[in-house]
Amino acid sequence: MLSNAALWLSSRLPQQCLACHAWVRGGPLCAACLACFAPTAQRRCTGCGLPLPDGYAGPHCGQCLRQPPPWQACHVWVDYGYPWADILTRWKLHPQPALARPIARWLRASPALARAVAQADVLVPIPLSAPRLRERGFNQAAQLARLLAPQKCQATALQRPRETASQRGLTRAARLRNLRRAFTVPVPALVQGLHVLLVDDVLTTGATLRGASRALLDAGAAAVSVLAVARTPQQ
């Protein structure tokens, strides 16, 4: 894993914008592409993070009214599409951990997400299992939580003691079965009576966040909200 100094330096070296390929510092997008692809101010369901249709008055979509999630509110910055999907894939799978800094900067610039961070007592990232962490070298959710609010981050409050099969390609039901009892809270005092903001990079079916939220609530958290960089289309 890169040191803090290496991450700082790599974020300031000239690089090509991932959209238009112009040379830029502090990328990965130039100012013009960032403005072009910036998320619109669309209303999202506070349960699942999916966009709500125009004219829809309620805060929850029909699915979340029928099956409410265990969290209090869901906060999503952008839809999982071009160029954000490419940036997120480069961040965690290639891997390019220096991309965490511009991503955190974009999220802090969103008034709604900044308010969600400010209102939380602690930020808890979705953990990786020990084998996955060794393979990747870093936990992207923990990186993001530390950059968003270092004084509130509890990076070890939630743990994943066993490896689960990859979630990619699984149906929602299979994801829920795969993550059953996957998370633990070894020191409940870190979350008891607190409003926890659970942090992850991408929200797909919500199965990972549901399993983690239930573990935190079972450990005594007063409430859980979730924050994700991107939300995939309806699954």
trRosetta pair geometry for C-beta under 8 A, 3 or more apart (Angstrom, degrees):
i j d omega theta_ij theta_ji phi_ij phi_ji
1 97 6.6 43 -152 -16 83 165
1 137 4.5 171 -66 162 79 98
1 138 4.7 115 -118 -60 120 102
2 6 4.1 -126 -171 93 102 124
2 7 5.1 130 113 -57 124 80
2 10 7.0 -42 -162 1 161 141
2 97 5.6 -168 29 64 112 124
2 98 6.7 -7 58 -56 162 88
3 6 4.6 96 52 8 77 101
3 7 7.0 -138 96 -5 41 86
4 7 5.6 -53 -147 36 32 112
4 8 6.3 35 153 -21 65 105
5 8 5.7 -53 -149 35 31 112
5 9 6.3 27 155 -17 65 107
6 9 5.8 -54 -144 39 32 109
6 10 6.1 29 159 -18 66 109
6 98 7.9 -103 128 -77 76 111
7 10 6.0 -56 -141 39 27 107
7 11 6.4 26 159 -20 62 109
7 97 6.4 -66 -105 111 112 100
7 98 5.0 180 -144 -104 69 77
7 100 7.6 -24 -159 49 131 107
7 101 6.8 142 161 -35 105 123
8 11 6.1 -63 -154 33 26 109
8 12 6.9 5 156 -6 61 114
8 101 8.0 115 -101 -75 48 157
9 12 6.1 -77 -156 43 32 102
9 13 6.6 39 154 -35 71 102
10 13 5.9 -41 -142 16 36 114
10 98 4.1 -95 98 -98 123 159
11 26 6.2 35 159 -121 82 57
11 98 5.1 -162 -62 -177 81 107
11 101 4.8 -14 -109 59 152 149
11 102 7.0 175 -146 -35 110 90
12 25 6.1 15 -164 -171 53 104
12 26 6.3 10 -107 -69 53 74
13 25 7.4 -156 109 -128 14 81
14 23 5.3 7 -176 -175 114 106
14 24 7.1 143 -150 70 68 23
14 25 5.6 -52 -93 -79 58 76
15 23 7.3 159 84 -146 18 64
15 24 6.5 -39 69 65 66 72
15 25 7.7 109 20 -107 74 34
15 27 4.8 -100 74 16 112 140
15 28 6.7 -53 105 -120 133 66
16 21 4.7 -7 -178 -151 120 58
16 22 6.9 145 -151 70 68 22
16 23 6.0 -47 -95 -92 59 53
16 24 7.3 84 -147 20 18 84
16 27 7.6 38 85 -87 23 164
17 20 4.9 10 90 51 131 78
17 21 5.9 -93 63 -38 78 11
17 22 4.9 19 11 49 122 74
17 23 7.7 -116 -12 -62 81 7
17 24 5.1 65 -59 2 89 131
17 27 6.0 -161 -97 -127 54 121
17 28 6.9 117 -140 158 45 55
17 29 5.4 58 -148 -144 94 40
17 30 4.1 -49 -83 -18 140 93
17 33 5.5 136 180 14 134 146
18 21 7.9 38 -129 -73 11 55
18 27 7.2 126 -16 171 87 127
18 28 4.8 25 -16 153 115 110
18 29 6.3 -59 36 -79 90 70
18 33 8.0 -176 61 127 66 159
18 83 5.6 142 105 178 110 138
18 86 6.1 178 162 110 135 128
18 87 6.4 162 56 -77 165 87
18 90 7.7 -130 -110 -8 147 156
19 29 5.9 35 3 -127 114 95
19 30 7.6 -114 52 26 103 88
19 33 4.0 155 57 -148 141 146
19 36 7.7 -178 139 68 162 128
19 37 6.8 -162 -87 -20 156 141
19 83 4.9 -100 -77 -54 99 153
20 30 6.3 -53 47 24 118 127
20 32 7.2 0 2 82 154 115
20 33 5.5 -156 -7 -62 107 126
22 30 5.1 11 70 -50 119 151
22 32 8.0 51 29 39 149 119
24 27 4.8 107 91 -75 112 95
24 29 7.4 -23 78 128 164 21
24 30 4.4 -155 -75 -91 145 79
24 31 7.8 175 -134 -13 131 69
26 102 6.7 135 167 -86 72 111
27 30 7.1 -27 -111 -59 89 50
27 102 6.8 -62 117 -59 38 162
28 87 5.8 168 65 -118 141 108
28 90 7.7 115 -103 78 170 150
28 99 6.2 -9 -25 -119 127 100
28 102 6.3 -171 3 56 72 159
29 33 4.5 -125 -169 90 103 112
29 34 4.5 132 110 -64 124 83
29 37 7.2 -111 -144 46 155 124
29 83 6.8 141 -88 77 120 142
29 87 7.8 -48 -38 -79 104 138
29 102 7.8 156 23 164 82 147
30 33 5.1 85 54 15 79 101
30 34 6.8 -142 93 -9 36 91
31 34 5.6 -55 -144 37 30 114
31 35 6.4 28 157 -17 64 106
32 35 5.9 -58 -152 37 28 108
32 36 6.2 29 151 -22 64 110
33 36 5.3 -52 -141 37 36 115
33 37 5.9 4 168 6 71 111
33 83 7.2 11 165 11 122 146
34 37 6.7 -70 -137 51 22 87
34 38 6.1 50 157 -63 61 94
34 106 7.9 -142 -152 -104 116 116
35 38 5.8 -26 -143 -13 27 120
37 82 7.5 -102 -132 122 134 66
37 83 5.8 -8 -162 17 173 93
37 84 7.4 -178 151 -36 125 88
39 42 7.7 -100 169 20 91 93
39 77 6.1 -178 -9 156 157 65
39 78 4.1 -134 -70 -102 124 84
39 79 7.2 146 -119 6 102 73
42 51 5.0 -11 137 -132 136 110
42 52 7.6 175 161 42 92 68
43 51 7.1 98 80 -157 52 65
43 52 4.7 -41 103 44 101 115
43 56 7.5 -157 90 71 134 98
44 49 5.3 -2 168 -158 131 43
44 50 6.4 159 -154 80 85 23
44 51 5.6 -58 -101 -96 72 41
44 52 6.3 167 -125 -12 17 87
44 74 7.4 -103 127 97 117 100
44 76 5.8 -137 173 47 171 111
44 231 7.5 139 -144 10 138 161
45 48 5.0 15 91 45 129 79
45 49 6.3 -55 68 -2 82 13
45 50 5.2 16 19 53 117 74
45 51 7.8 27 -7 80 80 3
45 52 5.7 128 -55 -64 71 96
45 59 7.1 104 -148 153 50 53
45 60 5.5 61 -156 -142 96 41
45 61 4.2 -47 -93 -17 143 96
45 64 5.7 149 173 6 130 145
45 74 7.1 18 105 58 72 127
46 59 4.6 -9 10 164 122 106
46 60 6.2 -69 50 -77 82 70
46 64 7.9 174 71 132 58 162
46 73 4.9 -48 -175 -139 105 77
46 74 5.7 152 -177 37 41 78
47 59 7.9 115 -22 127 84 83
47 60 4.8 51 -15 -129 123 98
47 61 6.7 -120 50 29 117 81
47 63 7.8 -165 97 91 137 81
47 64 3.0 126 79 -148 161 151
47 68 6.4 -113 -126 -142 130 60
47 69 5.1 149 -168 9 86 109
47 71 8.0 146 -144 69 53 89
47 74 5.9 28 139 3 10 125
48 61 6.4 -49 33 29 118 124
48 63 6.7 11 -21 86 149 117
48 64 5.4 -148 -18 -63 99 121
48 69 6.8 148 -72 -35 67 133
48 74 6.2 147 -10 39 1 169
48 203 7.7 167 -179 147 62 133
48 206 6.1 -85 -131 -53 83 143
48 231 7.8 107 142 -150 72 133
49 74 4.4 -105 -54 137 89 127
49 75 7.5 -3 -104 82 106 6
49 76 3.8 94 -158 -27 119 136
49 203 5.4 72 49 82 153 153
49 228 6.6 -7 -115 45 169 120
49 231 4.3 -165 126 -94 119 144
50 61 6.1 1 66 -34 115 152
50 231 6.4 -159 -84 151 50 141
50 234 6.1 48 -125 -78 143 83
51 79 7.4 -23 -34 -76 116 114
52 56 4.6 -126 167 71 108 133
52 58 7.9 -161 -141 74 144 67
52 61 6.4 -155 -103 -78 84 87
53 56 4.8 96 63 -25 77 120
58 65 7.5 10 142 -68 155 125
60 64 4.2 -124 -168 91 107 116
60 65 5.1 137 111 -59 124 78
60 68 7.6 -38 -139 -108 155 83
61 64 5.2 86 54 15 75 101
61 65 7.1 -132 99 -8 38 90
62 65 5.5 -54 -149 33 34 114
62 66 6.5 26 156 -14 67 105
63 66 5.9 -60 -152 39 31 106
63 67 6.3 -32 169 40 68 97
64 67 6.8 -74 -125 72 30 61
64 68 6.0 60 177 -110 71 49
64 69 6.4 -38 -135 -11 100 90
65 68 7.3 13 -131 -68 18 80
69 74 7.1 55 56 -50 154 120
69 206 6.3 -90 -112 174 131 144
69 209 7.7 7 -170 109 134 110
69 210 6.3 -115 -150 -96 93 93
69 213 7.4 62 161 59 96 166
70 210 6.0 111 15 -144 112 70
70 213 4.4 154 88 117 117 127
70 214 5.4 -160 -64 -69 178 74
70 217 6.2 -119 170 -8 122 149
70 224 6.7 21 121 59 90 126
71 74 6.4 99 91 -66 132 77
71 198 7.1 -106 -104 26 134 125
71 209 6.9 -36 -28 153 137 111
71 213 5.0 -99 -61 -125 90 149
71 223 7.9 86 -158 173 58 75
71 224 4.7 -86 -117 103 82 91
71 225 5.6 110 179 -120 111 29
71 226 5.0 -34 -140 -15 173 100
72 195 7.8 -41 20 -146 152 100
72 223 4.7 24 -38 -178 138 115
72 224 6.4 158 0 72 88 42
72 225 5.0 -55 61 -76 97 81
73 116 7.3 -140 101 -120 126 113
73 225 4.5 -6 58 -129 82 110
73 226 7.6 -159 96 33 49 63
74 203 7.4 84 -165 -121 122 170
74 225 7.2 -166 -75 -168 30 75
74 226 5.2 -8 -118 64 70 100
74 228 7.6 -9 -171 12 92 103
75 112 6.5 -176 -142 136 109 100
75 113 5.6 137 163 -105 129 73
75 116 4.5 -52 -51 -63 165 168
75 225 6.7 42 -7 159 105 113
75 226 6.9 -173 29 95 72 52
75 227 4.5 -16 71 -107 108 76
75 228 7.4 160 87 25 59 59
76 203 6.3 -90 -98 28 117 133
76 227 7.8 174 -76 -155 38 49
76 228 5.3 -9 -108 67 80 92
76 229 7.8 25 -154 110 65 14
76 230 6.9 57 -166 -153 100 15
76 231 4.4 1 -152 -33 153 117
77 106 7.0 87 -175 123 149 104
77 107 5.6 -87 -81 -106 143 83
77 110 5.9 -148 -122 -31 93 160
77 113 6.0 1 -83 -59 93 146
77 228 7.5 -132 10 101 81 54
77 229 5.4 -33 34 -159 123 46
77 230 6.7 -50 63 -71 89 50
78 81 8.0 -119 150 36 98 79
78 84 5.2 179 110 -81 138 168
78 229 6.9 -18 38 158 93 67
78 230 5.2 -35 79 -105 81 80
78 231 7.7 -177 93 20 35 75
79 84 7.4 136 84 49 52 141
79 230 6.6 31 145 -158 15 89
79 231 6.1 -53 -117 66 49 80
79 232 7.9 84 -169 -121 68 18
79 233 7.3 39 -162 -67 109 70
80 84 6.5 -120 -132 97 40 112
80 85 5.2 78 177 -83 75 97
80 88 7.4 -58 -133 31 92 152
80 202 5.9 58 -94 -139 134 111
80 230 4.0 105 -78 151 78 123
80 231 6.1 -136 -16 83 94 26
80 232 4.3 -30 40 -87 141 58
80 233 7.3 -114 58 -18 96 63
81 84 6.3 51 62 43 45 100
81 85 5.8 -14 -132 -20 8 114
82 85 6.4 -46 -71 30 42 103
82 86 6.7 35 -124 -9 67 110
83 86 5.2 -52 -171 41 69 116
83 87 6.0 72 133 -25 85 102
84 87 5.5 -55 -147 37 37 112
84 88 6.1 32 157 -17 70 107
84 229 7.5 -171 -177 142 120 106
84 230 5.5 154 137 -90 131 136
85 88 5.9 -56 -145 39 29 108
85 89 6.2 30 156 -19 64 109
85 230 7.2 171 -80 163 63 168
86 89 5.8 -56 -146 38 29 111
86 90 6.3 30 155 -18 64 106
87 90 5.8 -55 -149 37 29 111
87 91 6.3 37 151 -29 63 106
87 99 6.2 175 -178 -167 87 139
87 103 7.3 158 143 -79 123 107
88 91 5.4 -48 -148 27 33 119
88 92 6.7 -7 170 10 65 105
88 103 7.9 96 -91 -107 74 142
88 201 5.8 142 -153 167 115 120
88 202 6.2 99 166 -57 153 112
88 229 6.5 166 -97 93 123 140
88 230 6.1 -92 -48 11 155 138
89 92 7.1 -78 -144 49 24 80
89 93 5.2 -36 -171 35 66 122
89 94 7.1 80 136 -34 69 95
90 93 7.4 -60 -91 53 11 79
90 94 4.9 -7 -149 -3 52 137
90 95 7.9 113 160 -151 44 37
90 96 4.8 -9 152 24 89 129
90 99 6.2 111 101 -40 101 159
91 94 7.7 88 27 24 13 99
91 95 6.9 0 146 -160 32 79
91 96 5.7 -75 -106 67 34 83
91 97 7.1 78 -166 -104 69 31
91 99 4.1 -112 -98 76 92 133
91 100 6.6 115 -153 -61 117 65
91 103 6.9 17 -98 -32 152 147
91 140 5.8 90 136 -129 109 134
91 201 7.3 -176 91 -136 136 145
92 95 5.8 -24 -168 -125 20 104
92 136 7.0 -14 -174 -154 74 136
92 140 4.3 -59 -92 -39 109 149
92 201 6.4 -126 -35 -8 144 173
95 136 5.9 80 -45 -167 149 85
95 137 6.6 -164 49 50 143 111
95 138 6.9 -178 136 43 155 104
95 140 8.0 -143 -151 -67 124 108
96 99 5.0 64 109 -15 101 111
97 100 5.9 -14 -180 -10 63 114
97 137 7.6 -103 -44 102 132 107
97 138 5.1 47 -98 50 135 161
97 140 7.5 -147 -118 -99 76 77
97 143 6.4 -157 -159 -103 97 158
98 101 6.4 -32 -180 12 59 109
99 102 6.3 -55 -161 43 55 100
99 103 6.0 54 146 -21 79 111
100 103 5.7 -66 -148 42 32 112
100 104 6.0 31 159 -20 70 108
100 140 6.7 -164 -88 -149 109 74
100 143 4.2 -81 -124 143 158 127
100 144 5.9 -133 -152 -72 102 65
100 147 6.0 165 148 -18 104 150
101 104 6.0 -55 -145 36 27 108
101 105 6.4 29 155 -21 62 107
101 147 6.5 -159 -107 -132 51 148
102 105 5.3 -53 -146 36 37 116
102 106 6.4 39 156 -22 68 100
103 106 5.8 -52 -152 33 31 110
103 107 6.6 28 152 -15 64 106
103 144 6.7 -58 106 -108 119 105
103 229 6.2 -24 -173 -120 119 139
104 107 5.7 -56 -148 38 34 110
104 108 6.3 34 155 -20 67 106
104 144 5.8 -180 -81 -141 97 66
104 147 3.6 -65 -111 119 169 131
104 148 5.6 -137 -147 -63 104 69
105 108 5.9 -54 -146 36 30 110
105 109 6.6 32 153 -23 62 106
106 109 5.8 -58 -155 31 32 114
106 110 7.4 35 148 -25 62 98
107 110 5.9 -49 -161 20 40 112
107 113 5.0 -99 -176 128 81 154
107 114 7.8 148 141 -60 67 68
107 144 7.7 57 17 -165 157 108
107 148 6.5 -44 99 -101 130 111
107 227 7.9 85 -163 170 135 124
107 229 6.8 -85 -74 -111 123 78
108 113 7.3 -105 -89 100 22 110
108 114 5.6 71 -159 -88 52 101
108 117 7.7 -34 -108 20 73 157
108 148 6.6 -177 -71 -128 94 71
109 114 7.7 165 31 -44 3 121
110 113 4.0 54 83 20 117 109
110 114 6.2 172 82 -14 58 85
111 114 5.7 -57 -140 40 28 111
111 115 6.2 31 158 -22 64 107
112 115 5.8 -55 -151 34 28 112
112 116 6.6 30 150 -21 62 104
113 116 5.4 -48 -148 32 37 114
113 117 6.6 38 152 -17 65 102
113 227 6.5 100 -143 -143 95 122
114 117 5.8 -53 -152 36 34 111
114 118 6.3 33 151 -19 66 108
115 118 5.6 -55 -144 38 33 112
115 119 6.2 27 159 -17 67 110
116 119 6.1 -59 -143 38 27 107
116 120 6.6 31 157 -28 61 106
116 197 6.2 122 152 -123 93 134
116 225 6.3 -140 -160 125 107 145
116 227 5.9 146 121 -82 142 120
117 120 6.0 -57 -152 25 30 112
117 123 6.9 -3 -136 -74 83 125
117 148 5.3 -134 -118 162 142 113
117 149 5.3 174 -177 -41 112 127
117 152 7.6 154 -176 56 83 152
117 197 6.5 -140 -108 76 48 175
117 227 7.5 26 -68 -67 79 165
119 195 6.9 -58 138 114 79 148
120 123 6.0 86 111 -69 145 70
120 149 7.6 171 72 38 113 165
120 152 6.6 104 101 169 99 147
120 195 5.4 -136 -136 111 54 97
120 196 6.7 33 -158 -168 109 15
120 197 3.5 -58 -97 -22 159 114
120 225 6.6 -122 -87 47 108 116
121 152 7.1 173 143 -148 32 110
121 194 3.9 -124 81 -163 146 101
121 195 4.8 120 -1 49 97 72
121 196 7.0 -46 57 -72 92 44
122 152 5.3 -174 -127 177 41 84
122 153 7.5 108 -169 -124 76 12
122 154 4.8 7 -176 -4 128 119
122 157 7.0 79 143 -30 143 163
122 190 7.2 130 -146 160 173 82
122 191 6.6 -115 56 -106 144 72
122 194 5.5 36 7 147 108 145
122 195 7.8 158 27 82 66 50
122 196 5.6 -24 71 -114 92 70
122 197 7.2 -167 95 27 44 75
123 145 4.3 175 133 -156 121 103
123 148 6.3 154 -114 81 169 118
123 149 5.3 132 -10 59 136 115
123 152 5.0 81 2 113 92 103
123 153 4.9 -35 71 -99 105 60
123 154 7.0 160 72 21 48 70
123 196 7.8 128 -112 -165 20 64
123 197 4.9 -30 -107 72 69 102
123 199 5.6 29 -176 -25 101 126
124 145 7.1 -58 139 -130 2 156
124 153 7.9 141 -84 -156 33 56
124 154 5.3 -25 -91 70 81 96
124 155 7.8 164 -140 -102 52 22
124 157 4.9 -79 -118 64 116 125
124 158 5.1 88 171 -4 122 116
124 191 7.0 -1 -57 -91 145 123
124 196 5.3 -9 8 -167 121 114
124 197 7.2 155 22 75 69 47
124 198 5.5 -29 73 -106 93 61
124 199 6.9 171 80 14 38 85
124 212 7.9 -178 115 168 117 120
124 216 6.8 155 65 -98 161 136
125 139 6.3 120 127 134 141 123
125 141 3.6 146 -167 127 106 97
125 142 4.2 -154 53 -76 163 54
125 144 6.9 131 -107 58 119 88
125 145 4.3 -125 -56 -11 101 138
125 153 7.4 14 -21 -153 100 101
125 155 6.0 3 26 -130 114 68
125 158 7.5 -153 76 53 46 113
125 198 7.8 116 -122 -165 16 55
125 199 4.7 -44 -102 70 64 103
125 200 7.3 126 -160 -78 67 52
126 141 4.6 91 45 17 78 179
126 158 7.3 -52 -123 99 33 137
126 198 6.8 64 -58 176 79 95
126 199 6.9 -131 -5 86 76 53
126 200 4.4 32 -3 -91 132 98
126 208 6.0 35 -141 153 144 120
126 209 7.3 -76 -81 -86 125 65
126 212 5.8 -96 -112 -69 84 162
127 139 6.6 -40 -143 -136 48 152
127 141 7.7 -110 -69 70 25 129
127 142 7.6 47 -106 -54 59 112
127 156 7.9 65 -95 -127 129 42
127 158 5.4 -161 -15 106 112 84
127 159 5.3 -29 52 -127 174 34
127 160 4.5 -170 95 -7 106 99
127 183 7.4 134 39 -123 109 94
128 132 4.3 -126 180 94 109 114
128 133 4.4 143 94 -63 122 84
128 136 6.9 -100 -149 33 169 133
128 139 4.9 -154 1 -104 112 102
128 160 6.4 -105 145 46 13 138
129 132 4.7 86 55 13 82 105
129 133 6.8 -149 90 -9 38 89
129 160 4.7 -93 -74 111 65 112
129 161 7.4 12 -127 121 87 9
129 162 6.5 -45 -120 118 128 19
129 163 4.4 167 118 -88 170 63
129 164 7.2 164 -38 8 135 68
130 133 5.7 -56 -143 36 29 112
130 134 6.4 30 158 -18 64 105
130 163 8.0 -85 49 -60 69 92
131 134 5.8 -55 -149 36 31 110
131 135 6.3 32 154 -20 65 108
131 163 5.3 -13 41 -78 126 131
132 135 5.6 -54 -147 36 33 114
132 136 6.2 14 161 -4 68 110
132 163 6.7 146 -29 -121 98 95
133 136 6.3 -62 -138 47 27 96
133 137 7.6 158 171 -28 55 6
133 138 7.6 23 -155 -122 76 3
133 139 6.0 -27 -114 -59 100 95
134 137 7.6 27 -173 -73 24 45
136 139 7.5 100 87 -78 133 44
138 142 7.6 -136 175 63 77 108
138 143 6.2 43 161 -51 120 121
139 142 3.9 58 89 13 113 113
139 143 6.7 178 90 -15 58 82
139 155 7.7 138 71 -165 137 108
140 143 5.4 -48 -149 32 36 118
140 144 6.5 35 154 -19 65 105
140 201 5.3 6 114 -53 126 134
141 144 5.7 -54 -150 36 32 111
141 145 6.3 33 153 -20 66 106
141 199 5.2 151 -171 110 92 88
141 200 5.1 -28 -107 -113 127 45
141 201 6.1 -114 -75 -29 78 81
142 145 5.7 -51 -143 36 33 111
142 146 6.3 33 158 -18 65 106
142 153 7.6 98 -159 -174 68 128
142 155 4.7 61 -142 -140 112 111
143 146 6.1 -64 -155 36 25 108
143 147 6.4 15 156 -12 64 112
144 147 5.9 -62 -148 40 30 107
144 148 6.1 27 157 -20 68 110
144 199 5.7 -162 95 162 112 131
144 201 7.0 160 -21 -81 151 78
144 229 7.3 -111 -127 -53 156 112
145 148 5.9 -57 -143 36 29 109
145 149 7.1 -48 179 49 62 79
145 153 4.6 124 135 -121 101 109
145 155 6.6 161 82 -90 132 80
145 199 4.4 170 -75 45 99 156
146 149 8.0 -110 -151 67 18 41
146 150 5.2 37 -170 -103 67 76
146 153 4.8 -19 -90 -45 57 174
146 155 6.8 1 -61 -68 102 122
147 150 7.3 28 -89 -58 17 87
148 153 7.8 121 61 -70 83 107
148 199 7.2 -175 25 -110 146 148
149 152 3.9 -6 131 37 123 113
149 153 6.1 156 89 -43 73 81
150 153 5.8 -43 -141 9 32 118
154 157 3.8 41 131 -30 119 122
154 190 5.2 143 -162 173 147 121
154 191 7.3 -167 85 -67 161 85
156 159 6.7 14 -169 -68 67 99
156 186 7.8 -38 150 41 93 120
157 185 6.3 -6 163 -139 73 90
157 187 7.0 -92 -129 64 62 91
157 190 4.3 -149 -116 115 104 138
157 191 5.6 107 -177 -46 133 108
157 196 7.9 -150 113 -127 152 128
157 216 7.9 48 133 -111 115 100
158 183 5.7 -13 -172 -166 101 115
158 184 7.6 149 -158 77 55 37
158 185 6.0 -34 -101 -92 60 76
158 198 7.8 39 -15 -124 160 98
158 212 5.9 42 -168 -153 152 102
158 215 6.5 106 -134 99 103 129
158 216 6.5 -43 -85 -71 118 98
159 183 7.0 142 75 -156 39 64
159 184 5.3 -28 67 66 92 86
159 185 7.5 152 19 -94 81 27
159 186 5.9 26 11 -20 133 107
160 164 7.7 -86 -175 -3 118 103
160 182 5.8 -1 -141 156 90 90
160 183 5.9 -37 -92 -99 69 65
160 184 7.8 160 -90 20 23 77
161 184 5.7 19 -16 12 115 128
162 182 6.6 -113 63 -137 91 67
164 167 7.7 36 112 -55 116 83
164 178 5.1 105 179 165 122 92
164 179 6.1 22 -134 -90 171 57
164 182 5.3 -24 -46 -118 135 133
165 170 7.6 112 105 -60 112 137
165 178 5.6 -95 51 -140 94 124
166 169 7.5 46 109 31 105 99
166 170 7.8 171 107 -20 62 111
167 170 5.5 -88 -162 30 51 121
167 175 5.3 51 -145 -122 101 103
167 178 6.6 173 -96 90 76 151
167 179 7.8 15 -90 -51 115 111
167 204 7.2 156 137 48 125 144
167 207 7.1 179 -138 69 129 125
167 208 6.7 -55 -74 -53 162 112
170 174 4.0 -129 -173 96 105 119
170 175 4.8 139 105 -61 123 77
170 178 6.4 -22 -166 -16 172 145
171 174 4.6 92 51 10 77 104
171 175 6.9 -136 94 -8 39 87
171 205 7.9 91 160 -84 40 155
171 235 7.9 150 -153 161 55 113
172 175 5.6 -53 -149 33 31 113
172 176 6.6 31 154 -19 64 103
172 205 4.0 178 -111 -152 86 141
172 206 7.9 17 -140 46 107 81
172 207 6.3 174 -157 -53 63 115
172 235 5.8 131 -57 114 107 127
173 176 5.8 -53 -152 33 32 111
173 177 6.6 29 152 -15 65 105
174 177 5.7 -54 -148 39 35 110
174 178 6.1 39 152 -26 66 108
175 178 5.5 -55 -145 35 30 116
175 179 6.4 10 162 -5 65 112
175 204 7.7 -167 -102 89 166 115
175 205 5.2 138 50 58 155 142
175 207 3.5 164 126 24 112 167
175 208 7.3 -69 174 -38 115 70
176 179 6.3 -70 -146 45 26 98
176 180 7.0 52 152 -56 61 87
176 205 7.9 -100 -44 121 85 133
176 207 4.8 -125 -70 -132 59 112
176 210 7.0 -19 -114 76 92 140
176 211 7.6 168 -140 -55 57 103
177 180 5.9 -27 -157 -16 35 116
178 182 7.6 19 130 -55 62 138
178 207 7.4 59 54 144 97 143
179 182 4.4 -74 -159 5 61 136
179 183 7.6 13 180 -17 95 95
179 207 5.5 147 19 149 139 100
179 208 6.0 -162 -103 -100 157 51
179 210 7.7 114 95 72 139 89
179 211 4.0 -119 141 -39 119 159
180 211 7.1 -131 -89 -114 26 120
181 211 8.0 -96 -16 -156 15 113
182 211 5.6 29 42 157 103 148
183 211 5.5 136 5 137 117 96
183 212 5.0 135 -69 -104 170 60
183 214 8.0 128 62 68 122 80
183 215 4.0 -118 102 -19 111 162
184 215 6.4 -124 -99 -159 18 133
185 188 5.5 80 121 -89 118 63
185 190 7.4 -151 -172 55 102 106
185 191 6.3 -74 -153 25 141 132
185 215 5.7 155 -26 152 98 96
185 216 6.3 117 -68 -101 137 49
185 218 7.6 169 18 79 125 87
185 219 3.7 -23 65 -81 153 157
187 190 4.9 72 100 -14 101 109
188 191 6.5 -80 -165 50 50 87
188 192 5.3 60 148 -52 88 107
188 219 4.2 -159 -120 -175 93 94
188 220 5.2 75 179 21 114 121
189 192 5.6 -40 -122 14 34 119
191 194 5.4 -116 -163 49 48 114
191 196 5.5 2 -144 -69 112 129
191 216 5.6 -102 162 -156 160 90
191 219 5.6 60 69 103 122 120
191 220 6.4 138 98 76 83 81
191 221 4.4 -39 155 -79 111 93
192 219 6.9 -107 -71 137 75 78
192 220 3.7 -3 -116 114 81 132
192 221 7.0 -98 -99 -72 25 38
193 220 6.6 -19 -26 151 58 101
193 221 7.7 -90 18 -140 16 30
193 222 5.2 35 -162 -47 32 109
194 221 6.0 -56 66 -137 71 74
194 222 5.9 171 55 13 14 101
195 221 7.6 97 -115 -179 20 95
195 222 5.8 -51 -66 72 60 107
195 223 4.8 -6 -119 63 79 100
195 224 7.8 176 -163 -83 54 26
195 225 7.1 20 175 0 96 102
196 216 5.3 -103 55 179 162 147
196 221 4.8 -42 -6 -146 123 140
196 223 7.2 -172 28 92 69 50
196 224 4.9 -18 69 -111 101 73
196 225 7.3 -180 91 30 52 62
197 224 7.9 150 -94 -161 22 57
197 225 5.2 -21 -111 73 69 96
197 226 7.4 144 -165 -107 59 18
197 227 5.6 21 176 -7 105 116
198 209 6.1 134 113 -143 138 90
198 212 5.7 137 -150 115 141 126
198 213 6.2 -98 -20 -79 160 80
198 216 7.0 -141 -74 -13 118 156
198 224 5.7 25 -20 -172 116 106
198 225 7.0 -172 20 90 78 40
198 226 4.6 -31 68 -107 101 74
198 227 7.1 167 79 23 49 68
199 226 7.8 169 -77 -159 26 60
199 227 5.2 -16 -107 68 69 101
199 228 7.8 152 -160 -83 47 45
200 203 6.6 110 84 -68 123 72
200 208 6.7 119 -113 104 159 128
200 209 6.3 -113 1 -75 144 101
200 226 7.2 -11 16 -170 104 103
200 227 7.6 159 30 86 60 54
200 228 5.1 -18 76 -104 87 88
200 229 7.9 -114 108 5 53 78
201 228 6.7 33 117 -156 15 79
201 229 5.1 -16 -159 20 55 119
201 230 7.1 2 155 28 66 90
202 228 6.2 74 -143 -174 11 119
202 229 6.7 -41 -71 58 54 92
202 230 5.1 -19 -113 70 77 94
202 231 7.6 155 -162 -93 63 24
202 232 6.5 52 178 -35 108 96
203 206 6.0 24 -169 -81 99 67
203 209 6.5 -9 -120 -16 98 140
203 226 7.3 101 -91 136 130 131
203 228 3.9 -159 -27 1 102 174
203 230 7.3 -164 27 96 73 47
203 231 4.9 -19 66 -110 105 73
203 232 7.0 -147 92 13 55 78
204 207 7.8 -29 76 19 93 90
204 232 4.7 18 -118 24 68 134
204 235 6.1 70 163 -55 79 142
205 235 4.9 -74 -88 60 84 159
206 209 5.2 -64 -159 51 64 110
206 210 5.5 71 141 -32 86 101
207 210 5.7 -53 -145 33 29 113
207 211 6.5 26 159 -16 63 104
208 211 6.1 -58 -153 36 29 107
208 212 6.3 20 155 -11 65 111
209 212 5.7 -57 -141 43 32 109
209 213 5.9 37 158 -25 67 108
209 226 4.9 35 -159 -121 137 151
209 228 7.7 -78 -66 -56 141 119
210 213 5.8 -55 -143 35 26 111
210 214 6.4 25 160 -18 62 106
211 214 6.1 -57 -150 35 28 108
211 215 6.6 28 153 -19 62 106
212 215 5.7 -55 -152 34 33 112
212 216 6.5 30 153 -17 66 106
213 216 5.8 -58 -150 38 32 109
213 217 6.2 27 155 -15 68 108
213 224 4.5 168 -141 104 91 156
213 226 7.0 -64 -72 -60 120 113
214 217 5.8 -55 -142 41 32 108
214 218 6.0 35 157 -20 65 108
215 218 5.8 -54 -145 38 28 112
215 219 6.4 25 154 -18 61 110
216 219 5.7 -60 -150 37 30 111
216 221 4.3 8 153 -3 92 144
216 224 5.2 108 87 -83 135 132
217 220 7.8 144 -176 5 30 9
217 221 5.4 -74 -89 56 43 98
217 224 6.1 -90 -56 -12 94 123
221 224 5.6 59 118 -59 143 91
228 231 6.3 104 92 -69 129 73
232 235 6.7 52 100 -55 117 100
